[in-house]
Amino acid sequence: MGSIIEIVSIIHRNWPETIKSYRLHAISLDKKYTDQERAQLRKAGATTLIEPEPGFIYVPMGGGFTTAGSSLKLVMCCQNIFKTLRKDEKVILQNKEEIVSQIYTQTGQKLDSLICELVIDQGKLLIMERQTGIILISIE
């Protein structure tokens, strides 16, 4: 198998549209790293760019890594989930009385408070009211 630089160069020459979302629009890189140098930098927590030809610079297609060694894509995904959960928490708190009223209408069960828990079911995150088992929010 060829080096990552060779592979990106082949893709760039033959199917540039498949990697256009990873392209940076810059003039040129000052330094071009070998695969060995790239591996050393990666072990140190650095992300390197690839320039298969002048003016065509690509970020790591796997997303790269943080300095802690975590996948950057995974970290960003977790941050998005956290933001979504915080937003949904605010919605539930702002509409608590209405939610309690709707639960009473549906179940006949009068709640003094909402007790919510986060549940994972078939790849979906669910915010469930624990006392009734009613799903308040489904996050895909």
N, C-alpha and C positions, 0 to 999 in steps of 0.2 A: 504494500500500500504506500502511496506517495505521502509526502509531507502535507500538513494542513495548508501551507501556502500554495502548493501545487494543486491541491483539490479545489481550493477557492478560486484559483486562477482558471482552472478548467470550467468550473461552473460560471464564472464571470464571462469567459469568452463565449460559451455555448448557450447558456440559459440565464442571462443577466436579470431577466424579469423575476426569476424565482428567488433572488436574494436582494432585490432592490430595497426592501424594507430595512435591511441591515446596513445600507450604504450611508456614509457620512459625506456631506458635500464640503470637502476641504481641498486645499491646494495640493499638499503632499506631506508625507511623513518625513521627519528629519532622519530618523533611524529605522532601518528595517532589521527585524530580529530573525535569527535562525529558529528552527523548531526547538533546538536545545536551549537557546536563550529564552524562548517563549515559555518553555516548561519550567525553567528556573524562576522566571518572573511570576508565573502562575503559582508556584509553590510558596512564593513570598507574598502572595495575595494581590498581585498586580494584574490588571487586565491590559492585554495588548491588542492592537489593531493590525489589520492585514491590508496591504496595498498591492494587489496583483499587477497593477500598472499605474503609472502616474495619474493622480487625480481621482482614482477610484479606491476609496478607503472603506473598509468594512469593519463593523464591530463584531464581537464574538456571536456567532449564530445560536449558540446555546445559552446566551445571556451573560456569560461570564460569572465571576465569583466575587464575593465581598472579601475584604481583608480578613474576615473571620473564617473564610473558607466555605461559606454557605453559597448556594446557588442564588445568583441575583434574581432570576425569574421567580424562584420560590419565595424569596424575601419580599419581592414586590407583590406577589399573589397573597401572601399572608397579610401584608399591610392593607391591601384592598379589602380583604375579608374583615379585618379589624375595623376599618372605616365604615364598612357597610353595617356591621353589628352595632357600632356606636350610634349610627344614624337611626337604625331600627329601634334601639333602646330609647332614644329620645322620642320617637313616634309613639311607642308604647306608653311611656311616662306621660306624654302630653295628652293622650287619649284614654287614660286609665279608666275613668268613670264610664265612658262609652263602651269600652271593652267589657267591663264588669257587667254593665246593663245587657249587652248582647249575649254574654255567656248565660246570664239569668234567663233571658228570653229563650235561648236554645235548650238549656238543660234544666231550668227550674232551680238551679243551685245558686244561692246567694253567697258571694265571696266578699270577705272583708278586705282582702288584698290579693294582688296578683303575685304568684310565685312562678317565675319563668325559668326555664332551663334550656340549654342549647343541646339539641339532639342531632346526631348524624344518622340519616336513614336513606339507604340506597343512593349514596353519593350526594345527597342534598343536606344542607344545614337547615334545621327547623328550630324555630323558637316556639316552645310549647308551654302552655300554662299547666303547671305540674298537678294542681288539684283536680283538674277536669280532663286533662289529656288533650285539650283542644289546641290545634296548631294555630298560632297567631300569625306567623310569618314563615314563608318558605324561601330560602335563598339558594339559587341554582349556581 
